[in-house]
Amino acid sequence: MPATSTPSPRPRSGPRRDEAARLAVLHAADDLLVEHGFSALTIEAIARRAGVAKQTIYRWWPSKVEILLDTIIEDTGKHLPVPTETPTAESIRDYLRAFARFLTHDPAGKVLLALIAQAQHDPGTAQSFHERYLGPRRAQERDLLVRGIEAGLIAPRLSPDAALDALVGPIVYCALTGSPLPRGLVDTLVEDLLLPRSN
């Protein structure tokens, strides 16, 4: 799940980027991945769709993975921010529901799933994915749970990291396998993992 850390920016490999062109590249990569999949996504196709020179893209990004990482960092920051207020079980439930909708209905969710899949067999993608996106966002989500615990509003029976795995894992698994999320799953996860047991 991603407020103590923020995604780490990738060091620029060329001149300062024009913001309109940068956004055009990110949107083009997002759209093309949804339309054609990761393996068919190329820098040439992104350049054509964005209306920029291929050489311009290579000055700014070393690979399509880095473009997609910039895309997912920007999109989750806008559409799926980790709550910064003191969390309750209900607000965490709302966040998990939003995460499930993001993975299954937002085009950027397809980018996240593609990066997860690519990281399984590409060590370079895995390292960059963890350093730039997964690690910083997980730190934010861990902090969310810790703040709820310290406020006495949730009582996980697992460590914060294990609780995150147990909460997010089933949602990601369903999205990766194309299975519908079972009705009531998020409610059950929150109730079983975060709420104190009644005596």
DALIN-V827744 format. One record per residue. N is the residue number from 1. RES is the residue in three letters. PHI is phi in radians with two decimals (NA if undefined). Layout:
BEGIN
[[N RES PHI] [N RES PHI]]
END
This chain:
BEGIN
[[1 MET NA] [2 PRO -1.78] [3 ALA NA] [4 THR -1.78] [5 SER -2.18] [6 THR -2.16] [7 PRO -0.93] [8 SER -1.38] [9 PRO -1.21] [10 ARG -1.37] [11 PRO -0.97] [12 ARG -1.17] [13 SER -1.85] [14 GLY -2.75] [15 PRO -1.07] [16 ARG -0.98] [17 ARG -1.42] [18 ASP -1.27] [19 GLU -1.11] [20 ALA -1.10] [21 ALA -1.17] [22 ARG -1.04] [23 LEU -1.14] [24 ALA -1.08] [25 VAL -1.15] [26 LEU -1.08] [27 HIS -1.16] [28 ALA -1.12] [29 ALA -1.10] [30 ASP -1.03] [31 ASP -1.11] [32 LEU -1.18] [33 LEU -1.11] [34 VAL -1.08] [35 GLU -1.29] [36 HIS -2.17] [37 GLY 1.58] [38 PHE -1.13] [39 SER -1.12] [40 ALA -1.54] [41 LEU -1.35] [42 THR -2.28] [43 ILE -1.07] [44 GLU -1.06] [45 ALA -1.16] [46 ILE -1.09] [47 ALA -1.07] [48 ARG -1.07] [49 ARG -1.15] [50 ALA -1.42] [51 GLY 1.30] [52 VAL -2.21] [53 ALA -1.31] [54 LYS -1.02] [55 GLN -1.11] [56 THR -1.11] [57 ILE -1.08] [58 TYR -1.15] [59 ARG -1.23] [60 TRP -1.71] [61 TRP -2.35] [62 PRO -1.40] [63 SER -2.82] [64 LYS -1.18] [65 VAL -1.08] [66 GLU -1.16] [67 ILE -1.11] [68 LEU -1.14] [69 LEU -1.14] [70 ASP -1.06] [71 THR -1.10] [72 ILE -1.25] [73 ILE -1.09] [74 GLU -1.20] [75 ASP -1.21] [76 THR -1.23] [77 GLY -1.07] [78 LYS -1.47] [79 HIS -1.81] [80 LEU -2.49] [81 PRO -1.21] [82 VAL -1.31] [83 PRO -0.98] [84 THR -1.81] [85 GLU -1.34] [86 THR -1.07] [87 PRO -1.43] [88 THR -2.05] [89 ALA -1.02] [90 GLU -1.17] [91 SER -1.21] [92 ILE -1.19] [93 ARG -1.05] [94 ASP -1.09] [95 TYR -1.13] [96 LEU -1.15] [97 ARG -1.11] [98 ALA -1.12] [99 PHE -1.11] [100 ALA -1.10] [101 ARG -1.12] [102 PHE -1.06] [103 LEU -1.17] [104 THR -1.75] [105 HIS -2.18] [106 ASP -1.60] [107 PRO -0.93] [108 ALA -1.14] [109 GLY -1.10] [110 LYS -1.14] [111 VAL -1.12] [112 LEU -1.07] [113 LEU -1.12] [114 ALA -1.14] [115 LEU -1.18] [116 ILE -1.05] [117 ALA -1.13] [118 GLN -1.13] [119 ALA -1.14] [120 GLN -1.21] [121 HIS -2.27] [122 ASP -2.27] [123 PRO -1.01] [124 GLY -1.13] [125 THR -1.10] [126 ALA -1.04] [127 GLN -1.12] [128 SER -1.15] [129 PHE -1.06] [130 HIS -1.19] [131 GLU -1.22] [132 ARG -1.62] [133 TYR -2.14] [134 LEU -1.13] [135 GLY -1.08] [136 PRO -1.07] [137 ARG -1.22] [138 ARG -1.11] [139 ALA -1.08] [140 GLN -1.13] [141 GLU -1.21] [142 ARG -1.07] [143 ASP -1.08] [144 LEU -1.02] [145 LEU -1.14] [146 VAL -1.07] [147 ARG -1.11] [148 GLY -1.17] [149 ILE -1.14] [150 GLU -1.11] [151 ALA -1.43] [152 GLY 1.31] [153 LEU -1.69] [154 ILE -2.37] [155 ALA -2.47] [156 PRO -1.08] [157 ARG -1.65] [158 LEU -2.21] [159 SER -1.10] [160 PRO -0.94] [161 ASP -1.16] [162 ALA -1.16] [163 ALA -1.12] [164 LEU -1.06] [165 ASP -1.02] [166 ALA -1.24] [167 LEU -1.36] [168 VAL -1.53] [169 GLY -0.92] [170 PRO -1.09] [171 ILE -1.19] [172 VAL -1.14] [173 TYR -1.06] [174 CYS -1.06] [175 ALA -1.15] [176 LEU -1.15] [177 THR -1.63] [178 GLY 1.26] [179 SER -1.57] [180 PRO -1.17] [181 LEU -1.26] [182 PRO -0.99] [183 ARG -1.06] [184 GLY 1.47] [185 LEU -1.09] [186 VAL -1.08] [187 ASP -1.02] [188 THR -1.14] [189 LEU -1.05] [190 VAL -1.14] [191 GLU -1.13] [192 ASP -1.35] [193 LEU -1.77] [194 LEU -2.03] [195 LEU -1.59] [196 PRO -1.15] [197 ARG -1.28] [198 SER -1.40] [199 ASN -1.43]]
END
